[in-house]
Amino acid sequence: MNLSIYRDDKTWLHHLDPRTKLCGTVIIFIICLCFNNPLYTSAVALGVFATAVSAKAHKALWKLRYILLLLILFSVLLWPFFTSGNTVLWSWKFLRLTKESLFYGIAMGFRLSTFVTAGLILLATTRNEEITNGLIKMKMPYPLAFAFSTALRLVPTFAGAGATIVQAQVSRGLDIESKNILSRFGKFIPLAVPMFISAIRYTNLLAMALESRGFSPNAPRTFYYEPKMAKKDWVILCFLIILLLVLLYMRLILGMGVIIQGRI
């Protein structure tokens, strides 16, 4: 089962330098933190989603559509009870729901989903080796860059192993569709045992493979792929930096995009 997020397309985002995409992702994360008004966070989310569509990364988003919907749903349901406002919509004993806290919960849902979407765009348009080389070019120590890229590589592997285990148990008569959601969730708990065993076995084999090849994290290295910053990379980075500065000015100086004061 292929659960890899990367898609080998020829879009404008695929052709960018990995350092541009890494820095751009970090800038988008900061932009997401600028506002807590749902009108502004939804605009940021819409812009990021449009970027995903233009880079043909929307198919990767479709794979995790339920996670994105759950992030928005739980934010809308939970955040309003951990914040307060002045316009009371509903109250019962110690529970109190205000219009400001409800809008804040919606904004947090858009923010979290935008975080995930921006990360998926990076993974859907950048190979693992490109991310590693980009991090090394940004002066990150090789052991850290290797550990990060290895972790990204193992995620779809473990997810594929988990899906294979579930399908094997279903073929043996395991019913995971009937009864309520709590009962169905309980049926997945015993499947965690073979999942953990498979993960431990795979990581042990990976460690032995690296050791047998004389892997040394501090050894000097050369790379076949050498990323180079082009004019379009600098243009996009400058645009994102200017956009970030403008949005920070709107939030910090003009006080725009705030539904609850004192909160990010």
N, C-alpha and C positions, 0 to 999 in steps of 0.2 A: 504493500500500500504506500503510495507516494504522498506524503504530507508536507513536502517541502514548500516553503512560501515563495521562494525566488521564482520569477518568471523571466525567461530569456526572450525579451522583446526588444525592438529597436526604437525605443521612445527617447525623447529629449532627456528624461531623467536618468535613463540607463547610461547615457553617454557622458554624464557628468563625472568629474573626479570624485572618488570616495570621500576625500576630505571635505569637499563641498557639501556632500549629502550628510556627513556626520555633523559638521558645524551647523548646517541648515536645520537638522533635526533638533539639535540643542536649542537653537534660536526659537523654533516653533514651540518647544516645551516652555521656554520663558514667556513667550507671547501668551500661551494658554493661562499663565499665572497672573497676567496683567489685570484681568477683569473678573468680577463675580456677578455680573448682570447677565441674565440669560440671553438678552438681545445681542450683546457683544460676543459672548462665548459661542452662540449659535452661528454668528457671522464667521468667526474663526474656524469653527467646525466645518462650515460650508466651504470655505476656502481650501481647507486641507482635503476635504472629500473631492473637490473639483480637481485638485492636484493628483489625487489617487486615480481618478478616472482618466485624466490626460496621460498618466504614466501606465495605464492598463493594469493598475494594482487593485482594482475593485474586486477582482475575482478572489484575491487573497482576503479581502475584507469579508466577502461572502462566506468564506470558510469559518470565520469567527463572528458571524452575525449575531448568534445567540449570546455570546459573551458581551458584545457591545450593547445589545438590548438590555441585558441583565445589569450592566454597569449603570445605564441610565435609569432603569426601573428602581434599583436599590437606592441610588442617590436621591431620587425623587421621594421615595418612601421613608428613608432614614434621616437624611440631613435636616429636614424641617423640624425634627424634634430635638436636635442638638444645637440649634441656633434660635435666636429670638428676634422679634420685631415689634412694631407698634400697632399694626393693623391686625387685630385678632379675627380669625375666620372660624375657629372651632376650639373648644376647650372642654376637658373632662378630667376632673380631679387634678392630678399633677401634670397631665398632658396638655400641651398648648400649641396650636398651629396658627401661625401668622402668615400674612401674604408675603412679607419680605423673606421669611424663612423658606416658604414654598418656592419662590423664585430663585432663592439661593441654591436649593436642592436641585432644581432644573439646571442651573448654571454649572453645578458640580458634575452633573451627569454628562453634559456636553463637554466639559473639560476632560474628564477621565476618558471618554470615548475618543476625544481628539488626541490625547496622549497615545492611546493604543493604535489609532489610525496612522499617526506620524511614524511610530516605530515599525508598523507593518509596511508602510511605503518604503522605508529604508531597506528592510529585509527583502521585499519583493523586487527591488530594482538593483540590488548590490550583492555580488557573490561574497562568500565567506572570505576567500583569499583577498578580495579587494578591500574588505573591511579591515583585515589584518594588516595589509600593506599601508592602508590609509592611517591606521592608528600608529604604526611604526614611523611613518613619515611625519606624524604630529609629535614625535619624540616620546611616545609611550614605550616603556621597557618591553622588550620582546616577550618575556614570560607572561606579563599581564595581557598583551595583545593575543598571544597564543591561547591562554586560558579563556579569554572572552570569545574568541572565534570557535574554540572547541565546544564551549557551552552552547553557542548558537547551533552548532552542527548536531549536538546530541538531542536537542529538543524534538525535532521531527522524528529522529530515530526512536526515542522512547515513546513518543505519541503513536508511531506506527506499531511498535511492539505491543502497546496497550490495546490498540484497536484489533490486532491479530488475536490477542488473548481473549478479548470479548467475543469475537466472531467464532473462535474455537469452542468456547463454552456454549454459545447459542446453538451451534451445530450439534452439541451434545444434549440439548434439551433445556438449557437455562432460559427461563422466561423473564425477560426484562421489560416487557411492555405492559403487562396487566397490573392491576391494583393501583394504589395511590402513589404519589411521587416519593413519599418517605420509604415505602416498601421497596420501590424500585431502586432508590438510592442505597438501601441496605444491601441489596444483592450485589452491588459493585464492590463492597468492602472486602469480601474474601478474594476478589480478583487482584487486590493490591499486593498480596503475597507473591504470586508469580511475577508481577510487574517489578517489585523491588529486587527479586532474585535475578531477573533478566537484566536490570540496570546494573547491579553489582557485577554480574558476569561480564557484561559488555565493557564496563570501565576497567575491570581487571585485565581483559584481553587487550584493551587499548594501551594500558600502562606497559604490559609485556611487549607489545609491538613497538612502542617507542623505545623501550630499553634495549630490545634486540637490535634496533637500528642505530644505537649509540646516540640517542637524543641528548643534547646538552643545551639548556636554555641560554647559556652565556656565550656560545660559540659564534664566531663571525659568520654572517650569512649574505648571500646574494639572492636576488629575486628575478624571476623571468618577467614578471609583470611590474613595471615601474610607472606608477601614476604621475601624470603631469597636469598642472593647472593650466587651463586654457582661458582665453578671454571671456568666454561665456560663464566660466566658473566664477571669475572675479565680479562679473556683472551681477550674477545672482546673489553672491555673498553681500555685495554692497547694497543691493535692493533689500535683502532681508535685514541687514543691520540698520538701514535707514528706517525701514518699517518698524523695527523694534524700538528705535529711539522715539519715533513719532507716537507710538502707542504708550510708551512709558511716560512721555510728556502729557498725553491725554489723561492718564490715570493719576500720576503723582502731582502734576501742576494744576490741571483743569478739574481734577476730581471726577472724571467721566467714567462710566462703566461700573459704578459701585452701587450695589443694592443694599448691602449691610456694611457700615463703616467699621473699620478696625479689623476686617478679615481680608485675607488674600483671595 
